[in-house]
Amino acid sequence: MFTSIAGRSVIVTGGSRGIGRGIARVFAAKGAQVLVVGRDLAQAEAAAAAIRAEGGSASGFAANVADPADVDRMAAAAVERHGGIDILCDNAGIFPAARLLEITLEHWNEVLSTNLAGTFLSVRACTPALASSGRGRIVITSSITGPITGYPGWAHYGASKAGQLGFMRTAALELTPHRITINAVMPGNVRTEGLDGLGDEYLEKMTASVPQRRLGSVEDIAYAALFFASDEAGYITGQTLVIDGGQVLPESLMALEGMGG
Ligand SMILES: NC(=O)c1ccc[n+]([C@@H]2O[C@H](COP(=O)([O-])OP(=O)(O)OC[C@H]3O[C@@H](n4cnc5c(N)ncnc54)[C@H](OP(=O)(O)O)[C@@H]3O)[C@@H](O)[C@H]2O)c1
């Protein structure tokens, strides 16, 4: 269906676990060379080794996306290992829950610096190499939480995820002359290590509130990212795609219950 992304150089931040690992696996299965990035080198290496065991091309790299020097080293490593950068999957993120009155400035800064400054720093560091590619692609992992919905405990997180989209829309304009597109996937609730950490009650109630009655898989998100990264999506920039099993659609509990089935 799509032109192959075989041989393309891909960076996946937060590629060592969860959605990022799913993106890394799917892209590698399509023949891309993937730099798997996380703060913990051993986990990033383990995820890359698992991809290689499946016949893919991947290596691990340790970087904190909130640290400008680390992010510059990350971009340089991809150029050195793969000869350039064609695709940046800007996915690293954290979602520690805290109610508004309990959020300290330190909490706020931790979430915003990882999720929002991390996006800016990653895009800035990779832009020269993406421009040299001539068909650069950036795919941000945002969320429904923030841009569309609210959830008690995630005011700081929601701000970071909505902020990514505000950043993206101006970045799209500035990146267009460099033949780089930038788009965002907006996952609903996806079964990852991070989500599992929220506990069984959360997972059960969340599953019941999704019209498709299941949580997302990491592959559900990875295939949407793959579309934005494809040559065929070259005329799409500054746009978003919700992948949530219909979660944002019901306007009330009655609407959800009235679905039948
Ligand atoms: N799961 C969901 O339901 C869901 C829904 C909507 C949006 N999202 C978004 O999807 C992304 C991934 O979420 P997930 O559920 O897959 O999370 P996860 O399972 O907790 O994995 C997070 C990944 O990000 C890395 N990471 C965290 N902080 C980092 C930092 N400062 N620098 C570099 N890497 C860092 C982690 O590795 P290290 O810990 O080793 O650094 C790990 O690889 C996030 O942006 C999140 O907001 C998730």
The ligand as a Gaussian input file, in Angstrom:
#p B3LYP/6-31G(d) Opt

LIG

0 1
 N       -0.052000       5.033000      27.283000
 C       -1.048000       5.830000      26.988000
 O       -2.218000       5.510000      27.180000
 C       -0.795000       7.177000      26.352000
 C       -1.885000       7.926000      25.930000
 C       -1.696000       9.150000      25.316000
 C       -0.406000       9.615000      25.098000
 N        0.648000       8.881000      25.516000
 C        1.988000       9.422000      25.256000
 O        2.789000       8.428000      24.653000
 C        4.146000       8.603000      25.033000
 C        4.689000       7.302000      25.579000
 O        3.879000       6.880000      26.666000
 P        3.968000       5.363000      27.199000
 O        2.662000       5.039000      27.810000
 O        4.521000       4.484000      26.145000
 O        5.015000       5.567000      28.395000
 P        6.005000       4.529000      29.103000
 O        5.564000       3.124000      28.894000
 O        6.181000       5.036000      30.491000
 O        7.380000       4.768000      28.299000
 C        7.971000       6.047000      28.305000
 C        9.223000       6.047000      27.459000
 O        9.760000       7.377000      27.444000
 C       11.106000       7.338000      27.956000
 N       11.370000       8.590000      28.666000
 C       10.686000       9.110000      29.734000
 N       11.245000      10.274000      30.104000
 C       12.293000      10.499000      29.254000
 C       13.254000      11.528000      29.133000
 N       13.280000      12.586000      29.952000
 N       14.182000      11.422000      28.141000
 C       14.171000      10.364000      27.306000
 N       13.287000       9.366000      27.375000
 C       12.369000       9.429000      28.352000
 C       11.156000       6.090000      28.838000
 O       12.480000       5.593000      28.991000
 P       13.387000       6.006000      30.282000
 O       12.486000       5.940000      31.500000
 O       14.514000       5.032000      30.298000
 O       13.861000       7.404000      30.004000
 C       10.308000       5.145000      28.010000
 O       11.049000       4.629000      26.929000
 C        4.154000       9.759000      26.022000
 O        4.492000      10.958000      25.356000
 C        2.725000       9.829000      26.511000
 O        2.350000      11.123000      26.912000
 C        0.488000       7.677000      26.147000

